[in-house]
Amino acid sequence: MSQGPQLSVELWQWILRYAISIPEFLDPVTFDGVFLGALYVDRLATRSDETAYWITERHRRSFQLVCKSWAAYMQMYEHRFVRMVDIWHEKISPASLKHAVRVSFGRYDCECREYCAPALAEMKYSPTGVLPHRSYKDKFFGNVCSRILGSVGPLRKLEIGDVMREPFDIADILTHSQNFKQIKALLGIYHTTLYMSRNQNPSLLLEILPKLRYHYGCNLRNISEIERDASSHYAPPGKELIRPTMRVFQNMVYLSLGFLSYGENDSSYTLDFPFLRHLQIQYNSAGVNLNRLMQEITLPILQNSRGNIQSLYIAKWFFIPPPPVDIWDLCPKLQRFGCSRLLTLPPPSSHPVHTFISTYTLDESKEMDVCLWPNLRTIIADRNWTDRHPEQPVSDQWRQKAAERGIRIEDRNGLTWEEHLISTASAQ
């Protein structure tokens, strides 16, 4: 009896790779356009859920049991995701980092008796005997990560660095390690250590990451820190005496900037992001000169983006200057626009903007006219409906006007008010 046609080795390998693939978790490209704070349905949180990865790991181990050739091939894909805390707990070898595409630097609040508790006890009290605020825990695990990274050498496969779960001096680790040359996505959401570290110059940090494309978390206390390096190293010919230009972000696609202060003593500069597509700017202090930030930072970034910005989110905890009135001319490809106050002219009928994000709850007195935007399909309140539960956060007037134009009103989880009620009832 003749055997049927057999698949080639290459095709079987492709099938196996597909079976264990998890691009949302391991591919930096999937972060394209995903804003900090989970502003859209395809929110950042879905790209930080480890559960799906561990499921594919079980599949990979099962495939290894089929035959020797599969075992050898699947072994090449082990340790694609590594948690530094697992190395600290001696569950896996530090050498596993050599295979890692993504590394989590979080301690996961572990205080186990065998490893974490003794180390934490040694650092628990300051010399004065006063318990400091979490900093001793952060310092402890930061030291652990530094030692581990120093023992393994360059990590040539590492593309995603995840420091979201627990802050520590990641800036010091970056500046003293050669392990991050390949990183394309740095998920360090507004960690204070990025500007409070001894190596607080954001320009220096990003110069160490030459392939970085998606940067979540860059708080700047003083803009001149960037400017000093930019003016001496990155100014193009002919511009040295005019205005310093920062060229550090040549590969940047997504950029999040948060400003704590921007005083009158800071000089202006130009930022050049030739491949920037998604920009988020937060002004986190009432003492910031907002007009200067708009004129000297926001507008220059937009003007130098070659009109390729697709997502723009300008938020402020307290106040914000209105977006420039020529926002639609500056960003002809803009699809998603978010702002604390809607003080701009409506887009022309040919403009592709289809999503508006309100940084707080929807304000009928200021934002109702957004429903008249010609191509609008979605309005997002950058809050969860549970923040206003059990009150209905959207008035009947809002819902009626949106329904007439086929516009969907969502919270940051991508749920309408009705979907939220159904989801809540189902959970109960």
C-alpha positions in Angstrom: 0.0 0.0 0.0 1.5 3.3 -1.1 1.9 6.1 1.3 0.2 9.4 0.6 2.1 12.6 -0.1 4.3 13.8 2.8 4.7 17.4 3.8 8.2 18.9 3.5 10.3 19.6 6.6 10.1 23.3 5.9 6.3 23.2 5.8 6.1 21.3 9.1 8.4 23.8 10.7 6.2 26.6 9.5 3.1 24.9 10.9 4.9 24.4 14.3 6.0 28.0 14.4 2.5 29.1 13.6 1.1 26.9 16.4 3.2 28.5 19.1 3.1 32.1 17.7 1.8 34.9 19.9 2.5 38.1 18.0 0.5 40.4 20.2 2.8 39.5 23.1 6.2 39.0 21.4 6.1 41.2 18.3 7.0 44.9 18.9 5.1 45.9 15.7 1.8 45.1 17.5 2.4 48.1 19.7 2.0 50.4 16.7 -0.7 53.0 17.6 -1.5 51.6 21.1 -1.5 54.5 23.5 -0.5 54.5 27.1 -3.5 54.3 29.3 -5.5 51.8 27.2 -7.2 54.4 25.0 -8.5 52.1 22.4 -10.0 48.6 22.1 -6.6 47.2 21.0 -5.3 48.5 24.3 -1.8 48.0 25.7 -3.2 45.7 28.4 -3.8 42.9 25.9 -0.2 43.0 24.9 0.9 42.6 28.5 -1.2 39.5 29.4 1.2 36.7 30.1 -1.5 34.0 30.2 -1.6 33.5 26.4 2.2 33.0 26.3 2.2 30.3 29.0 -0.5 28.5 27.0 1.6 28.5 23.9 4.5 27.2 26.1 2.4 24.2 27.0 1.7 23.5 23.4 5.4 23.8 22.6 6.4 21.3 25.2 3.7 18.9 23.9 5.1 19.1 20.4 8.5 18.2 21.8 7.1 14.9 22.9 6.1 13.9 19.4 9.4 12.9 17.9 13.1 13.8 18.1 13.1 16.2 15.2 10.2 18.1 16.6 11.9 18.1 20.1 15.1 19.6 18.6 13.2 22.2 16.6 10.9 23.3 19.4 13.7 23.6 21.8 15.0 26.5 19.7 11.9 28.5 20.8 12.0 28.0 24.6 12.4 31.0 26.9 11.1 33.5 24.3 9.6 35.4 27.4 11.7 35.5 30.6 10.8 37.0 34.0 13.8 38.2 35.9 12.1 37.1 39.1 12.1 33.5 37.9 15.9 33.7 37.4 16.2 35.2 40.9 14.1 32.2 42.2 16.4 29.8 40.4 13.6 28.4 38.3 15.5 29.0 35.1 19.1 29.7 34.3 20.4 33.2 33.6 21.5 31.8 30.2 17.8 31.7 29.3 18.0 35.4 28.6 20.0 34.6 25.5 16.8 33.3 23.9 14.5 36.0 25.2 12.5 38.2 22.9 10.7 39.8 25.8 11.9 40.3 29.4 9.9 41.4 32.3 11.8 43.2 35.0 9.0 43.2 37.6 9.2 41.5 41.0 5.5 40.7 40.9 5.3 41.8 44.6 6.9 38.6 45.6 8.0 38.3 49.3 8.8 34.6 49.4 10.6 33.2 52.4 13.4 31.6 50.4 14.6 34.4 48.3 12.8 37.8 48.5 11.9 38.1 52.2 15.5 37.7 53.5 16.8 40.2 51.0 14.0 42.7 51.7 14.5 42.4 55.4 18.1 43.5 55.0 17.1 46.6 53.2 13.8 47.3 55.0 14.9 50.1 57.3 16.9 53.2 56.5 19.9 54.1 58.8 17.5 56.2 60.8 15.3 53.3 61.5 12.4 54.7 59.5 10.7 52.6 56.9 11.0 54.3 53.5 8.3 54.3 50.9 8.7 51.1 48.8 12.1 52.4 47.6 14.0 49.7 49.5 12.0 47.0 47.5 12.7 48.8 44.3 16.4 49.1 45.0 16.6 45.5 46.0 15.3 44.1 42.8 17.1 46.6 40.7 20.3 45.3 42.1 19.2 41.7 41.4 18.5 42.6 37.8 21.8 44.4 37.4 23.8 41.4 38.7 21.9 39.0 36.4 22.3 41.1 33.3 26.0 41.6 34.1 26.6 37.9 34.1 25.1 37.0 30.7 26.5 39.5 28.3 24.7 41.0 25.2 21.1 39.9 24.6 20.9 39.9 20.8 17.3 38.6 20.5 15.7 41.0 23.1 13.2 43.3 21.5 10.7 44.2 24.2 11.7 45.4 27.7 8.8 45.4 30.2 9.3 47.5 33.3 5.6 48.3 33.9 4.9 46.2 37.0 7.4 47.7 39.4 9.6 50.8 39.2 13.3 50.8 40.0 16.4 52.4 38.6 15.9 51.0 35.1 17.8 54.1 33.8 20.9 53.0 35.7 20.6 49.5 34.3 20.2 50.8 30.7 23.2 53.1 30.9 25.5 50.5 32.5 24.5 47.5 30.3 25.2 46.5 26.8 22.2 44.2 26.7 19.6 46.5 25.2 21.0 47.3 21.7 18.2 45.4 20.0 15.2 46.7 22.0 12.4 48.1 19.9 9.7 48.6 22.5 10.4 49.9 26.1 7.3 49.5 28.3 8.2 51.7 31.2 5.0 53.6 31.7 5.8 56.9 33.4 8.3 55.5 35.9 9.8 58.3 37.9 13.2 56.7 37.8 13.5 57.6 34.2 14.1 61.2 35.3 15.1 60.9 38.9 18.0 58.5 38.2 21.6 59.5 38.4 21.6 59.1 34.7 18.5 61.2 34.1 19.3 62.5 30.7 16.6 61.1 28.4 18.8 61.8 25.4 21.5 59.5 26.9 19.0 56.7 27.6 17.6 56.8 24.1 21.0 57.0 22.5 21.8 53.7 24.1 18.7 52.2 22.4 19.4 52.8 18.7 16.6 50.6 17.4 13.9 51.8 19.8 10.6 52.4 18.0 7.9 52.4 20.7 8.7 54.3 23.9 6.2 54.3 26.8 7.5 56.6 29.5 9.7 59.6 29.1 9.2 62.1 31.9 11.3 65.3 31.3 12.1 67.6 34.2 14.2 69.9 32.3 14.2 70.1 28.5 17.7 71.5 28.3 19.0 68.1 29.4 18.1 66.8 25.9 19.2 70.0 24.2 22.8 69.8 25.4 23.5 66.5 23.7 21.4 67.4 20.7 23.2 70.7 20.0 26.7 69.2 20.2 26.1 65.8 18.5 23.0 65.8 16.4 22.6 69.2 14.8 22.5 68.9 11.0 24.9 71.0 8.9 23.9 74.7 8.8 21.6 74.5 11.9 24.2 74.5 14.6 24.0 78.2 15.2 20.3 78.5 14.5 18.5 76.0 16.7 19.8 72.6 18.1 18.0 69.6 16.7 17.7 66.3 18.6 18.3 63.3 16.2 18.2 60.7 18.9 14.7 59.5 17.9 15.4 58.6 14.3 13.5 55.3 14.4 10.7 56.4 16.8 7.2 55.4 15.7 5.4 55.9 19.0 6.5 58.5 21.5 5.1 59.4 24.9 6.4 62.6 26.5 5.4 63.7 30.0 6.6 67.1 31.2 6.8 67.9 34.9 8.2 71.4 34.5 9.2 73.7 31.7 10.4 77.1 33.0 11.3 80.4 31.5 15.0 79.5 31.7 14.7 76.6 29.3 15.7 77.5 25.7 13.8 76.3 22.7 14.8 73.5 20.4 13.6 71.5 17.5 12.7 67.8 17.6 13.0 65.7 14.4 11.1 62.4 14.2 11.0 61.4 10.6 9.1 58.1 11.2 6.9 59.2 14.0 3.3 58.1 13.6 1.8 58.3 17.1 2.4 61.1 19.6 1.2 61.5 23.2 2.1 64.5 25.3 1.2 64.9 29.0 1.6 68.1 30.9 1.6 67.0 34.5 2.1 70.2 36.5 0.0 73.3 36.9 3.2 75.3 37.0 4.2 74.4 33.5 4.3 77.2 30.9 1.7 75.5 28.7 1.8 78.0 25.9 5.6 77.6 25.5 5.2 73.8 25.6 2.7 74.0 22.8 4.7 76.4 20.7 8.2 75.1 21.3 7.6 71.3 21.6 4.2 70.1 20.3 4.1 72.2 17.2 7.7 71.6 16.1 7.2 67.8 16.5 4.1 68.0 14.3 5.7 70.2 11.8 8.7 67.9 11.4 6.7 64.8 11.2 6.2 65.2 7.4 2.4 65.1 7.9 2.5 61.4 8.8 1.1 61.6 12.3 -1.8 59.1 12.6 -2.6 59.4 16.3 -2.3 62.5 18.5 -3.2 62.7 22.2 -2.6 65.9 24.1 -3.6 65.6 27.8 -3.1 67.6 31.0 -4.2 66.8 34.5 -5.4 70.3 35.1 -5.2 72.7 32.2 -4.2 72.6 28.6 -3.7 75.1 25.8 -6.0 74.6 22.9 -4.6 72.5 20.0 -3.3 74.6 17.1 -6.1 75.7 14.8 -4.2 74.3 11.8 -4.1 70.8 13.4 -5.8 69.3 10.3 -3.3 70.9 7.9 -0.3 69.8 10.1 -1.7 66.2 10.3 -3.5 65.4 7.1 -3.3 61.7 7.9 -4.5 62.0 11.5 -7.0 59.2 12.3 -7.3 59.4 16.2 -7.3 62.7 18.1 -7.5 63.2 21.8 -7.5 66.4 23.8 -8.6 67.6 27.2 -10.7 70.4 25.7 -12.1 70.5 22.2 -11.1 74.0 21.1 -10.3 73.5 17.4 -12.1 74.0 14.2 -13.9 70.9 12.8 -12.0 68.9 10.2 -12.7 69.4 6.5 -15.0 66.8 4.9 -12.0 65.1 3.2 -10.0 64.6 6.5 -9.7 60.9 7.6 -10.0 61.5 11.4 -12.5 58.9 12.7 -11.9 58.7 16.5 -12.1 61.4 19.1 -10.8 60.7 22.7 -12.0 62.9 25.6 -9.4 62.7 28.3 -12.0 62.8 31.0 -15.7 62.2 30.9 -17.7 63.6 28.0 -18.5 67.3 28.4 -21.7 68.1 26.6 -21.1 71.9 26.8 -17.8 71.7 25.1 -17.6 68.5 23.0 -21.1 68.0 21.6 -20.0 69.4 18.3 -17.6 66.6 17.7 -20.6 64.5 16.6 -20.7 66.8 13.5 -17.2 65.8 12.4 -17.8 64.4 8.8 -16.0 61.0 9.1 -16.3 60.4 12.9 -17.1 56.8 13.8 -16.0 56.5 17.5 -16.0 58.7 20.6 -14.0 57.4 23.5 -14.2 58.6 27.1 -10.8 57.9 28.6 -12.3 56.4 31.7 -14.0 53.1 32.6 -17.8 53.2 32.9 -17.3 51.7 36.4 -15.8 55.0 37.5 -19.4 56.5 37.2 -21.4 53.4 38.1 -24.3 53.2 38.6 -25.0 56.5 36.9 -25.3 56.6 33.2 -22.2 58.7 32.1 -23.6 59.6 28.7 -26.8 61.6 28.5 -29.7 60.6 26.3 -29.0 63.7 24.1 -25.5 62.5 23.5 -26.6 58.9 22.7 -29.4 60.1 20.4 -27.1 62.5 18.4 -24.4 59.8 18.1 -26.9 57.1 17.0 -28.3 59.4 14.3 -24.8 59.6 12.8 -23.8 56.0 13.4 -21.2 57.0 16.0 -20.2 54.5 18.7 -19.5 55.9 22.2 -17.0 53.8 24.3 -15.0 53.8 27.4 -11.3 53.0 27.4 -12.1 49.3 27.5 -13.9 49.5 24.2 -17.4 49.0 25.7 -20.5 51.0 25.2 -22.7 51.8 28.2 -25.1 49.0 27.3 -22.2 46.5 26.7 -20.8 47.5 30.1 -24.1 46.8 31.8 -24.4 43.4 30.1 -20.9 42.5 31.0 -21.4 43.5 34.7 -24.6 41.5 34.9 -23.0 38.5 33.4 -20.1 38.7 35.9 -22.5 38.7 38.8 
